[in-house]
């Protein structure tokens, strides 16, 4: 208390009973991958595409980092952190990744064909296009895969139409020798004839020997995505170049799963971010379900898996190509948070920049994937390509929906950062009342924004901080305990209209 020693009027500033509590940011992505320039293993804040190119360079063939960041900003993403990994020769701006050789390739019409094994000598594998069997549609064809002159794989009645007979779906889902990319030119079938895979493309920018440690890193040395433990703002974690290294044979599928498991562990440890996982390329609906159930047995409320890959323009090659969707999805999360709020499920949203999908699925196929936590991206006639799932990879029904987990992350971080003033205050009834008023005022704002369920604030949440939650023992231990309960809104995932037939008109009653 101030001392009053002489007569006069004194004006004093006193704190009010409640302190304002502001919400934290909910959509700040972190991208980990390969770039042609920029600092290594240093989380760098990037706010727009121009800033990314000036720091990390442009699009780099054989990598997905730049394209994922571009898709992030294209779909409405805001700030993000970029962690460049890899090794190479040092220069003024950073280091250049080492190169890895890819397998022989060939182009037949609108198809680009590449050997899966980069050690295959040029000319050892050839692809022959012939006429299909009797009764086949006019636009279909037969693909013969030969090795050493012998036919080892055959794909009859392949076409460019959607469905299971799509040539890309057929070959990439079954072939042990090659993978196919649809360059998206005219709809004519490829010319009849045999073509050898002999052209060796220039080395890509993927590292020669990537291990899980290159991605995961070490928190003490501030490498990999472990360096992001020092960045509290991050709410989404994406590692798009994990799939580019897998495609080019630098890592195997076991390493992919090891890195994704480490991503989930990182997000669970931090408790304020979600891992946005990409699915392996070239899988159909049955294969992605088998991979999810039998191989990738992830069970976490801090991870979400998206499938299939999206086709978009690849500025590195000037052609359309398939890309992992994590960057586009992260941008959609940011756009959804800005327009609707973190409480709204980030689904039924257009994927900007996507012109096609790697696989077109049916509703029956989607029925198999949604229950196991695979968030599908689907194309709808007249409505574009949309994200059509909003589930985590948790088996707990309470944390099934992505927006519930992200809403609680938002509430927890907002309350945590907005109540620092409580520390070392006198632990009495006056403090308890201030805490109740501060948190209740914040939760009322969230209820009015539609984040909490209930027709009144009393139905939407409760805040309990009194003598019951703060016993004499806890006060002696220097603890103040506040219990908060909220009723989050759940997404309308299944919209059901029940229609019944009844006899109309008026009834006539004779007297």
MISE-421744 format. One record per residue (C-alpha): residue number from 1; chain; z, y, x. Coordinates in steps of 0.02 Angstrom, whole numbers. Last residue first. Layout:
<atoms>
<atom NUM; 'A'; <Z; Y; X>> ...
</atoms>
This chain:
<atoms>
<atom 511; 'A'; <-2031; -1920; -3612>> <atom 510; 'A'; <-2162; -1968; -3485>> <atom 509; 'A'; <-2126; -1931; -3302>> <atom 508; 'A'; <-2275; -1885; -3195>> <atom 507; 'A'; <-2247; -1888; -3007>> <atom 506; 'A'; <-2324; -1750; -2905>> <atom 505; 'A'; <-2449; -1771; -2765>> <atom 504; 'A'; <-2436; -1866; -2604>> <atom 503; 'A'; <-2408; -2049; -2569>> <atom 502; 'A'; <-2334; -2076; -2396>> <atom 501; 'A'; <-2399; -2124; -2226>> <atom 500; 'A'; <-2283; -2105; -2078>> <atom 499; 'A'; <-2301; -2017; -1913>> <atom 498; 'A'; <-2170; -2022; -1776>> <atom 497; 'A'; <-2205; -1898; -1637>> <atom 496; 'A'; <-2133; -1946; -1469>> <atom 495; 'A'; <-2134; -1836; -1314>> <atom 494; 'A'; <-2074; -1936; -1164>> <atom 493; 'A'; <-2028; -1835; -1009>> <atom 492; 'A'; <-1943; -1694; -1105>> <atom 491; 'A'; <-1848; -1635; -952>> <atom 490; 'A'; <-1657; -1637; -952>> <atom 489; 'A'; <-1554; -1478; -968>> <atom 488; 'A'; <-1398; -1474; -861>> <atom 487; 'A'; <-1223; -1486; -938>> <atom 486; 'A'; <-1103; -1408; -813>> <atom 485; 'A'; <-925; -1449; -758>> <atom 484; 'A'; <-825; -1350; -631>> <atom 483; 'A'; <-653; -1392; -562>> <atom 482; 'A'; <-573; -1264; -446>> <atom 481; 'A'; <-447; -1318; -314>> <atom 480; 'A'; <-358; -1196; -198>> <atom 479; 'A'; <-292; -1280; -42>> <atom 478; 'A'; <-168; -1216; 88>> <atom 477; 'A'; <-75; -1382; 100>> <atom 476; 'A'; <75; -1301; 16>> <atom 475; 'A'; <-40; -1252; -128>> <atom 474; 'A'; <-101; -1433; -139>> <atom 473; 'A'; <77; -1497; -149>> <atom 472; 'A'; <130; -1368; -277>> <atom 471; 'A'; <-12; -1424; -389>> <atom 470; 'A'; <-174; -1329; -409>> <atom 469; 'A'; <-285; -1416; -537>> <atom 468; 'A'; <-150; -1407; -671>> <atom 467; 'A'; <-84; -1238; -617>> <atom 466; 'A'; <-252; -1158; -648>> <atom 465; 'A'; <-435; -1166; -599>> <atom 464; 'A'; <-543; -1246; -733>> <atom 463; 'A'; <-721; -1186; -760>> <atom 462; 'A'; <-820; -1259; -906>> <atom 461; 'A'; <-1004; -1274; -943>> <atom 460; 'A'; <-1142; -1276; -1074>> <atom 459; 'A'; <-1044; -1308; -1234>> <atom 458; 'A'; <-923; -1166; -1200>> <atom 457; 'A'; <-1071; -1056; -1153>> <atom 456; 'A'; <-1141; -1077; -1329>> <atom 455; 'A'; <-1291; -1169; -1401>> <atom 454; 'A'; <-1285; -1299; -1264>> <atom 453; 'A'; <-1385; -1363; -1115>> <atom 452; 'A'; <-1390; -1267; -951>> <atom 451; 'A'; <-1540; -1198; -855>> <atom 450; 'A'; <-1608; -1095; -999>> <atom 449; 'A'; <-1595; -924; -916>> <atom 448; 'A'; <-1450; -881; -1032>> <atom 447; 'A'; <-1357; -1034; -969>> <atom 446; 'A'; <-1389; -982; -788>> <atom 445; 'A'; <-1320; -808; -822>> <atom 444; 'A'; <-1168; -884; -907>> <atom 443; 'A'; <-1144; -991; -752>> <atom 442; 'A'; <-1129; -837; -640>> <atom 441; 'A'; <-1004; -751; -754>> <atom 440; 'A'; <-902; -912; -764>> <atom 439; 'A'; <-899; -925; -574>> <atom 438; 'A'; <-830; -750; -547>> <atom 437; 'A'; <-710; -751; -695>> <atom 436; 'A'; <-634; -919; -649>> <atom 435; 'A'; <-614; -869; -467>> <atom 434; 'A'; <-531; -706; -514>> <atom 433; 'A'; <-411; -797; -631>> <atom 432; 'A'; <-363; -920; -495>> <atom 431; 'A'; <-330; -777; -374>> <atom 430; 'A'; <-213; -692; -497>> <atom 429; 'A'; <-123; -855; -532>> <atom 428; 'A'; <-78; -877; -349>> <atom 427; 'A'; <-152; -929; -182>> <atom 426; 'A'; <-144; -764; -88>> <atom 425; 'A'; <-319; -740; -12>> <atom 424; 'A'; <-353; -830; 153>> <atom 423; 'A'; <-528; -887; 98>> <atom 422; 'A'; <-578; -821; -75>> <atom 421; 'A'; <-702; -695; -5>> <atom 420; 'A'; <-817; -837; 46>> <atom 419; 'A'; <-854; -867; -138>> <atom 418; 'A'; <-1038; -824; -151>> <atom 417; 'A'; <-1106; -939; -16>> <atom 416; 'A'; <-1027; -1096; -88>> <atom 415; 'A'; <-1058; -1049; -269>> <atom 414; 'A'; <-1243; -1017; -235>> <atom 413; 'A'; <-1260; -1174; -127>> <atom 412; 'A'; <-1181; -1284; -259>> <atom 411; 'A'; <-1279; -1209; -403>> <atom 410; 'A'; <-1446; -1222; -313>> <atom 409; 'A'; <-1417; -1399; -253>> <atom 408; 'A'; <-1362; -1442; -430>> <atom 407; 'A'; <-1525; -1372; -499>> <atom 406; 'A'; <-1625; -1467; -367>> <atom 405; 'A'; <-1546; -1633; -416>> <atom 404; 'A'; <-1572; -1600; -602>> <atom 403; 'A'; <-1752; -1540; -573>> <atom 402; 'A'; <-1797; -1703; -486>> <atom 401; 'A'; <-1746; -1816; -628>> <atom 400; 'A'; <-1663; -1984; -602>> <atom 399; 'A'; <-1496; -1916; -543>> <atom 398; 'A'; <-1388; -1976; -689>> <atom 397; 'A'; <-1498; -2131; -707>> <atom 396; 'A'; <-1444; -2191; -534>> <atom 395; 'A'; <-1587; -2291; -456>> <atom 394; 'A'; <-1635; -2139; -354>> <atom 393; 'A'; <-1811; -2108; -289>> <atom 392; 'A'; <-1822; -1941; -376>> <atom 391; 'A'; <-1927; -1911; -529>> <atom 390; 'A'; <-2042; -1771; -585>> <atom 389; 'A'; <-2210; -1848; -629>> <atom 388; 'A'; <-2381; -1792; -686>> <atom 387; 'A'; <-2437; -1669; -554>> <atom 386; 'A'; <-2600; -1603; -622>> <atom 385; 'A'; <-2787; -1611; -589>> <atom 384; 'A'; <-2888; -1515; -718>> <atom 383; 'A'; <-2857; -1492; -903>> <atom 382; 'A'; <-3032; -1518; -977>> <atom 381; 'A'; <-3029; -1703; -943>> <atom 380; 'A'; <-2863; -1749; -861>> <atom 379; 'A'; <-2846; -1791; -677>> <atom 378; 'A'; <-2682; -1869; -620>> <atom 377; 'A'; <-2554; -1848; -483>> <atom 376; 'A'; <-2423; -1984; -497>> <atom 375; 'A'; <-2239; -1969; -456>> <atom 374; 'A'; <-2187; -2143; -398>> <atom 373; 'A'; <-2005; -2170; -448>> <atom 372; 'A'; <-2006; -2355; -490>> <atom 371; 'A'; <-2012; -2322; -678>> <atom 370; 'A'; <-2165; -2207; -657>> <atom 369; 'A'; <-2273; -2333; -567>> <atom 368; 'A'; <-2299; -2476; -690>> <atom 367; 'A'; <-2328; -2364; -843>> <atom 366; 'A'; <-2449; -2264; -736>> <atom 365; 'A'; <-2558; -2418; -724>> <atom 364; 'A'; <-2559; -2433; -914>> <atom 363; 'A'; <-2598; -2247; -928>> <atom 362; 'A'; <-2751; -2270; -819>> <atom 361; 'A'; <-2772; -2220; -638>> <atom 360; 'A'; <-2902; -2123; -540>> <atom 359; 'A'; <-2882; -2152; -354>> <atom 358; 'A'; <-2918; -2039; -205>> <atom 357; 'A'; <-2911; -1888; -319>> <atom 356; 'A'; <-3036; -1749; -350>> <atom 355; 'A'; <-3067; -1562; -332>> <atom 354; 'A'; <-2894; -1507; -272>> <atom 353; 'A'; <-2879; -1324; -222>> <atom 352; 'A'; <-2740; -1285; -345>> <atom 351; 'A'; <-2643; -1435; -408>> <atom 350; 'A'; <-2611; -1383; -589>> <atom 349; 'A'; <-2434; -1409; -655>> <atom 348; 'A'; <-2375; -1536; -784>> <atom 347; 'A'; <-2229; -1564; -665>> <atom 346; 'A'; <-2101; -1462; -569>> <atom 345; 'A'; <-1959; -1500; -694>> <atom 344; 'A'; <-1883; -1336; -754>> <atom 343; 'A'; <-1706; -1303; -691>> <atom 342; 'A'; <-1772; -1221; -533>> <atom 341; 'A'; <-1840; -1077; -634>> <atom 340; 'A'; <-1992; -1042; -742>> <atom 339; 'A'; <-2116; -933; -647>> <atom 338; 'A'; <-2037; -920; -475>> <atom 337; 'A'; <-1964; -1096; -474>> <atom 336; 'A'; <-2128; -1172; -534>> <atom 335; 'A'; <-2227; -1082; -399>> <atom 334; 'A'; <-2107; -1142; -265>> <atom 333; 'A'; <-2114; -1321; -326>> <atom 332; 'A'; <-2303; -1308; -337>> <atom 331; 'A'; <-2309; -1254; -155>> <atom 330; 'A'; <-2208; -1408; -107>> <atom 329; 'A'; <-2331; -1516; -204>> <atom 328; 'A'; <-2482; -1443; -112>> <atom 327; 'A'; <-2400; -1477; 56>> <atom 326; 'A'; <-2346; -1653; 7>> <atom 325; 'A'; <-2516; -1707; -60>> <atom 324; 'A'; <-2585; -1807; 87>> <atom 323; 'A'; <-2766; -1756; 113>> <atom 322; 'A'; <-2932; -1831; 61>> <atom 321; 'A'; <-3091; -1751; 123>> <atom 320; 'A'; <-3222; -1624; 70>> <atom 319; 'A'; <-3324; -1558; 213>> <atom 318; 'A'; <-3324; -1412; 333>> <atom 317; 'A'; <-3245; -1519; 469>> <atom 316; 'A'; <-3089; -1417; 511>> <atom 315; 'A'; <-3105; -1322; 347>> <atom 314; 'A'; <-3063; -1481; 250>> <atom 313; 'A'; <-3103; -1442; 69>> <atom 312; 'A'; <-2998; -1541; -53>> <atom 311; 'A'; <-2976; -1720; -111>> <atom 310; 'A'; <-2800; -1764; -160>> <atom 309; 'A'; <-2699; -1915; -101>> <atom 308; 'A'; <-2621; -2027; -233>> <atom 307; 'A'; <-2470; -2027; -248>> <atom 306; 'A'; <-2308; -1928; -230>> <atom 305; 'A'; <-2134; -1987; -178>> <atom 304; 'A'; <-1974; -1886; -206>> <atom 303; 'A'; <-1817; -1888; -100>> <atom 302; 'A'; <-1637; -1825; -109>> <atom 301; 'A'; <-1581; -1934; -255>> <atom 300; 'A'; <-1600; -2084; -142>> <atom 299; 'A'; <-1648; -2266; -153>> <atom 298; 'A'; <-1791; -2306; -34>> <atom 297; 'A'; <-1852; -2485; -34>> <atom 296; 'A'; <-2015; -2443; 53>> <atom 295; 'A'; <-2077; -2619; 84>> <atom 294; 'A'; <-2064; -2729; -71>> <atom 293; 'A'; <-2045; -2605; -214>> <atom 292; 'A'; <-2139; -2453; -147>> <atom 291; 'A'; <-2272; -2552; -55>> <atom 290; 'A'; <-2298; -2667; -204>> <atom 289; 'A'; <-2313; -2516; -319>> <atom 288; 'A'; <-2436; -2432; -201>> <atom 287; 'A'; <-2538; -2592; -194>> <atom 286; 'A'; <-2550; -2615; -382>> <atom 285; 'A'; <-2604; -2435; -411>> <atom 284; 'A'; <-2733; -2432; -272>> <atom 283; 'A'; <-2693; -2394; -90>> <atom 282; 'A'; <-2810; -2305; 30>> <atom 281; 'A'; <-2685; -2186; 108>> <atom 280; 'A'; <-2499; -2216; 135>> <atom 279; 'A'; <-2388; -2118; 13>> <atom 278; 'A'; <-2324; -1946; 57>> <atom 277; 'A'; <-2140; -1904; 43>> <atom 276; 'A'; <-2064; -1737; -8>> <atom 275; 'A'; <-1886; -1746; 62>> <atom 274; 'A'; <-1765; -1638; -40>> <atom 273; 'A'; <-1643; -1509; 25>> <atom 272; 'A'; <-1463; -1448; 4>> <atom 271; 'A'; <-1355; -1600; 45>> <atom 270; 'A'; <-1378; -1580; 233>> <atom 269; 'A'; <-1334; -1762; 267>> <atom 268; 'A'; <-1434; -1823; 117>> <atom 267; 'A'; <-1585; -1723; 174>> <atom 266; 'A'; <-1573; -1792; 351>> <atom 265; 'A'; <-1551; -1970; 287>> <atom 264; 'A'; <-1706; -1951; 178>> <atom 263; 'A'; <-1809; -1889; 324>> <atom 262; 'A'; <-1740; -2032; 431>> <atom 261; 'A'; <-1799; -2157; 300>> <atom 260; 'A'; <-1969; -2071; 301>> <atom 259; 'A'; <-1975; -2089; 490>> <atom 258; 'A'; <-1931; -2274; 485>> <atom 257; 'A'; <-2056; -2305; 344>> <atom 256; 'A'; <-2196; -2227; 444>> <atom 255; 'A'; <-2141; -2323; 598>> <atom 254; 'A'; <-2154; -2486; 501>> <atom 253; 'A'; <-2327; -2433; 441>> <atom 252; 'A'; <-2392; -2421; 619>> <atom 251; 'A'; <-2408; -2274; 736>> <atom 250; 'A'; <-2551; -2201; 839>> <atom 249; 'A'; <-2677; -2302; 739>> <atom 248; 'A'; <-2781; -2155; 680>> <atom 247; 'A'; <-2729; -2167; 498>> <atom 246; 'A'; <-2545; -2185; 546>> <atom 245; 'A'; <-2552; -2028; 655>> <atom 244; 'A'; <-2632; -1933; 511>> <atom 243; 'A'; <-2500; -2001; 393>> <atom 242; 'A'; <-2351; -1936; 491>> <atom 241; 'A'; <-2448; -1775; 506>> <atom 240; 'A'; <-2391; -1724; 331>> <atom 239; 'A'; <-2204; -1716; 372>> <atom 238; 'A'; <-2129; -1616; 227>> <atom 237; 'A'; <-1947; -1562; 201>> <atom 236; 'A'; <-1895; -1452; 54>> <atom 235; 'A'; <-1742; -1339; 30>> <atom 234; 'A'; <-1735; -1249; 197>> <atom 233; 'A'; <-1626; -1092; 201>> <atom 232; 'A'; <-1484; -1170; 301>> <atom 231; 'A'; <-1582; -1184; 463>> <atom 230; 'A'; <-1476; -1263; 602>> <atom 229; 'A'; <-1501; -1438; 533>> <atom 228; 'A'; <-1687; -1401; 548>> <atom 227; 'A'; <-1685; -1456; 730>> <atom 226; 'A'; <-1671; -1635; 666>> <atom 225; 'A'; <-1849; -1608; 604>> <atom 224; 'A'; <-1911; -1640; 780>> <atom 223; 'A'; <-1814; -1567; 927>> <atom 222; 'A'; <-1657; -1458; 939>> <atom 221; 'A'; <-1589; -1547; 1093>> <atom 220; 'A'; <-1422; -1581; 1009>> <atom 219; 'A'; <-1506; -1614; 841>> <atom 218; 'A'; <-1622; -1745; 914>> <atom 217; 'A'; <-1799; -1780; 857>> <atom 216; 'A'; <-1852; -1864; 695>> <atom 215; 'A'; <-2038; -1839; 718>> <atom 214; 'A'; <-2058; -1877; 902>> <atom 213; 'A'; <-1916; -2003; 892>> <atom 212; 'A'; <-2015; -2107; 766>> <atom 211; 'A'; <-2142; -2139; 901>> <atom 210; 'A'; <-2306; -2057; 941>> <atom 209; 'A'; <-2410; -2127; 1081>> <atom 208; 'A'; <-2577; -2042; 1109>> <atom 207; 'A'; <-2540; -1884; 1011>> <atom 206; 'A'; <-2657; -1832; 871>> <atom 205; 'A'; <-2782; -1697; 916>> <atom 204; 'A'; <-2939; -1795; 881>> <atom 203; 'A'; <-3057; -1863; 1011>> <atom 202; 'A'; <-3240; -1827; 973>> <atom 201; 'A'; <-3323; -1953; 857>> <atom 200; 'A'; <-3399; -2112; 930>> <atom 199; 'A'; <-3562; -2155; 844>> <atom 198; 'A'; <-3594; -2342; 845>> <atom 197; 'A'; <-3547; -2414; 677>> <atom 196; 'A'; <-3709; -2506; 646>> <atom 195; 'A'; <-3816; -2470; 494>> <atom 194; 'A'; <-3908; -2598; 388>> <atom 193; 'A'; <-4025; -2552; 246>> <atom 192; 'A'; <-4036; -2492; 66>> <atom 191; 'A'; <-4002; -2307; 47>> <atom 190; 'A'; <-3833; -2253; -23>> <atom 189; 'A'; <-3817; -2231; -213>> <atom 188; 'A'; <-3866; -2064; -282>> <atom 187; 'A'; <-3723; -1954; -345>> <atom 186; 'A'; <-3757; -1808; -229>> <atom 185; 'A'; <-3628; -1754; -99>> <atom 184; 'A'; <-3442; -1792; -108>> <atom 183; 'A'; <-3407; -1846; 71>> <atom 182; 'A'; <-3330; -2008; 9>> <atom 181; 'A'; <-3227; -2081; 150>> <atom 180; 'A'; <-3229; -2266; 190>> <atom 179; 'A'; <-3112; -2374; 293>> <atom 178; 'A'; <-3164; -2520; 400>> <atom 177; 'A'; <-3110; -2689; 468>> <atom 176; 'A'; <-2972; -2766; 362>> <atom 175; 'A'; <-3051; -2713; 198>> <atom 174; 'A'; <-2956; -2733; 35>> <atom 173; 'A'; <-2891; -2567; -35>> <atom 172; 'A'; <-3001; -2456; 70>> <atom 171; 'A'; <-3156; -2555; 19>> <atom 170; 'A'; <-3130; -2566; -168>> <atom 169; 'A'; <-3055; -2393; -197>> <atom 168; 'A'; <-3189; -2309; -91>> <atom 167; 'A'; <-3328; -2406; -177>> <atom 166; 'A'; <-3267; -2365; -352>> <atom 165; 'A'; <-3272; -2529; -448>> <atom 164; 'A'; <-3086; -2514; -494>> <atom 163; 'A'; <-3112; -2352; -587>> <atom 162; 'A'; <-3212; -2194; -565>> <atom 161; 'A'; <-3398; -2201; -533>> <atom 160; 'A'; <-3466; -2197; -357>> <atom 159; 'A'; <-3522; -2377; -363>> <atom 158; 'A'; <-3485; -2551; -298>> <atom 157; 'A'; <-3563; -2696; -392>> <atom 156; 'A'; <-3529; -2818; -250>> <atom 155; 'A'; <-3411; -2793; -102>> <atom 154; 'A'; <-3433; -2921; 37>> <atom 153; 'A'; <-3331; -2949; 194>> <atom 152; 'A'; <-3358; -3057; 349>> <atom 151; 'A'; <-3548; -3065; 357>> <atom 150; 'A'; <-3593; -3123; 533>> <atom 149; 'A'; <-3699; -3018; 652>> <atom 148; 'A'; <-3556; -2993; 775>> <atom 147; 'A'; <-3455; -2916; 635>> <atom 146; 'A'; <-3538; -2883; 468>> <atom 145; 'A'; <-3479; -2790; 313>> <atom 144; 'A'; <-3597; -2814; 166>> <atom 143; 'A'; <-3595; -2682; 28>> <atom 142; 'A'; <-3682; -2717; -137>> <atom 141; 'A'; <-3746; -2579; -251>> <atom 140; 'A'; <-3712; -2496; -418>> <atom 139; 'A'; <-3804; -2352; -503>> <atom 138; 'A'; <-3916; -2464; -607>> <atom 137; 'A'; <-3771; -2563; -679>> <atom 136; 'A'; <-3760; -2747; -628>> <atom 135; 'A'; <-3842; -2882; -734>> <atom 134; 'A'; <-3901; -2981; -584>> <atom 133; 'A'; <-3811; -2953; -420>> <atom 132; 'A'; <-3815; -2790; -325>> <atom 131; 'A'; <-3956; -2725; -214>> <atom 130; 'A'; <-3916; -2710; -30>> <atom 129; 'A'; <-3819; -2592; 86>> <atom 128; 'A'; <-3778; -2664; 257>> <atom 127; 'A'; <-3631; -2609; 362>> <atom 126; 'A'; <-3615; -2648; 547>> <atom 125; 'A'; <-3471; -2688; 663>> <atom 124; 'A'; <-3494; -2732; 848>> <atom 123; 'A'; <-3614; -2587; 875>> <atom 122; 'A'; <-3488; -2476; 963>> <atom 121; 'A'; <-3344; -2575; 1040>> <atom 120; 'A'; <-3189; -2602; 930>> <atom 119; 'A'; <-3037; -2526; 1018>> <atom 118; 'A'; <-3011; -2394; 882>> <atom 117; 'A'; <-2973; -2531; 754>> <atom 116; 'A'; <-2996; -2465; 578>> <atom 115; 'A'; <-3182; -2440; 603>> <atom 114; 'A'; <-3251; -2287; 516>> <atom 113; 'A'; <-3374; -2264; 374>> <atom 112; 'A'; <-3428; -2095; 306>> <atom 111; 'A'; <-3515; -2114; 139>> <atom 110; 'A'; <-3629; -1986; 56>> <atom 109; 'A'; <-3786; -2069; 120>> <atom 108; 'A'; <-3734; -2190; 255>> <atom 107; 'A'; <-3633; -2106; 392>> <atom 106; 'A'; <-3570; -2204; 541>> <atom 105; 'A'; <-3409; -2218; 639>> <atom 104; 'A'; <-3337; -2303; 792>> <atom 103; 'A'; <-3147; -2302; 805>> <atom 102; 'A'; <-3038; -2155; 855>> <atom 101; 'A'; <-2989; -2098; 1028>> <atom 100; 'A'; <-2823; -2009; 1047>> <atom 99; 'A'; <-2803; -1837; 1121>> <atom 98; 'A'; <-2650; -1756; 1196>> <atom 97; 'A'; <-2574; -1610; 1102>> <atom 96; 'A'; <-2597; -1435; 1172>> <atom 95; 'A'; <-2439; -1345; 1224>> <atom 94; 'A'; <-2367; -1175; 1191>> <atom 93; 'A'; <-2440; -1001; 1181>> <atom 92; 'A'; <-2469; -965; 1365>> <atom 91; 'A'; <-2517; -1141; 1412>> <atom 90; 'A'; <-2430; -1307; 1443>> <atom 89; 'A'; <-2526; -1469; 1444>> <atom 88; 'A'; <-2476; -1588; 1307>> <atom 87; 'A'; <-2340; -1663; 1201>> <atom 86; 'A'; <-2312; -1668; 1016>> <atom 85; 'A'; <-2208; -1576; 885>> <atom 84; 'A'; <-2229; -1408; 798>> <atom 83; 'A'; <-2090; -1362; 677>> <atom 82; 'A'; <-2146; -1242; 540>> <atom 81; 'A'; <-2026; -1153; 424>> <atom 80; 'A'; <-2080; -1090; 254>> <atom 79; 'A'; <-2078; -931; 152>> <atom 78; 'A'; <-2171; -926; -14>> <atom 77; 'A'; <-2268; -1066; -97>> <atom 76; 'A'; <-2388; -1025; -238>> <atom 75; 'A'; <-2514; -1166; -234>> <atom 74; 'A'; <-2626; -1088; -101>> <atom 73; 'A'; <-2475; -1054; 10>> <atom 72; 'A'; <-2428; -1238; 12>> <atom 71; 'A'; <-2609; -1296; 22>> <atom 70; 'A'; <-2630; -1193; 181>> <atom 69; 'A'; <-2468; -1265; 251>> <atom 68; 'A'; <-2532; -1441; 214>> <atom 67; 'A'; <-2702; -1401; 290>> <atom 66; 'A'; <-2621; -1335; 449>> <atom 65; 'A'; <-2510; -1488; 466>> <atom 64; 'A'; <-2642; -1619; 424>> <atom 63; 'A'; <-2711; -1674; 592>> <atom 62; 'A'; <-2870; -1760; 650>> <atom 61; 'A'; <-2973; -1601; 663>> <atom 60; 'A'; <-2866; -1447; 691>> <atom 59; 'A'; <-2864; -1304; 567>> <atom 58; 'A'; <-2808; -1138; 639>> <atom 57; 'A'; <-2687; -1082; 772>> <atom 56; 'A'; <-2498; -1098; 776>> <atom 55; 'A'; <-2435; -919; 786>> <atom 54; 'A'; <-2583; -811; 730>> <atom 53; 'A'; <-2640; -947; 611>> <atom 52; 'A'; <-2469; -961; 529>> <atom 51; 'A'; <-2448; -773; 510>> <atom 50; 'A'; <-2617; -761; 425>> <atom 49; 'A'; <-2568; -901; 306>> <atom 48; 'A'; <-2411; -814; 244>> <atom 47; 'A'; <-2222; -806; 268>> <atom 46; 'A'; <-2195; -914; 422>> <atom 45; 'A'; <-2022; -939; 497>> <atom 44; 'A'; <-2024; -1042; 656>> <atom 43; 'A'; <-1916; -1196; 682>> <atom 42; 'A'; <-1932; -1229; 869>> <atom 41; 'A'; <-1987; -1401; 925>> <atom 40; 'A'; <-2136; -1335; 1023>> <atom 39; 'A'; <-2187; -1152; 1013>> <atom 38; 'A'; <-2364; -1113; 956>> <atom 37; 'A'; <-2536; -1183; 986>> <atom 36; 'A'; <-2657; -1319; 928>> <atom 35; 'A'; <-2541; -1386; 795>> <atom 34; 'A'; <-2459; -1553; 757>> <atom 33; 'A'; <-2325; -1589; 629>> <atom 32; 'A'; <-2163; -1543; 541>> <atom 31; 'A'; <-2166; -1430; 388>> <atom 30; 'A'; <-2010; -1350; 312>> <atom 29; 'A'; <-2016; -1280; 136>> <atom 28; 'A'; <-1914; -1139; 60>> <atom 27; 'A'; <-1904; -1153; -129>> <atom 26; 'A'; <-1729; -1132; -202>> <atom 25; 'A'; <-1664; -967; -135>> <atom 24; 'A'; <-1482; -930; -170>> <atom 23; 'A'; <-1409; -865; -333>> <atom 22; 'A'; <-1295; -714; -330>> <atom 21; 'A'; <-1108; -709; -367>> <atom 20; 'A'; <-1033; -540; -409>> <atom 19; 'A'; <-845; -528; -379>> <atom 18; 'A'; <-724; -520; -524>> <atom 17; 'A'; <-559; -425; -545>> <atom 16; 'A'; <-626; -264; -471>> <atom 15; 'A'; <-583; -208; -296>> <atom 14; 'A'; <-487; -44; -275>> <atom 13; 'A'; <-551; 122; -211>> <atom 12; 'A'; <-420; 258; -200>> <atom 11; 'A'; <-418; 441; -250>> <atom 10; 'A'; <-259; 538; -215>> <atom 9; 'A'; <-203; 700; -299>> <atom 8; 'A'; <-66; 800; -214>> <atom 7; 'A'; <116; 809; -160>> <atom 6; 'A'; <150; 753; 17>> <atom 5; 'A'; <204; 590; 96>> <atom 4; 'A'; <114; 457; -5>> <atom 3; 'A'; <103; 297; 99>> <atom 2; 'A'; <-38; 175; 65>> <atom 1; 'A'; <0; 0; 0>> 
</atoms>
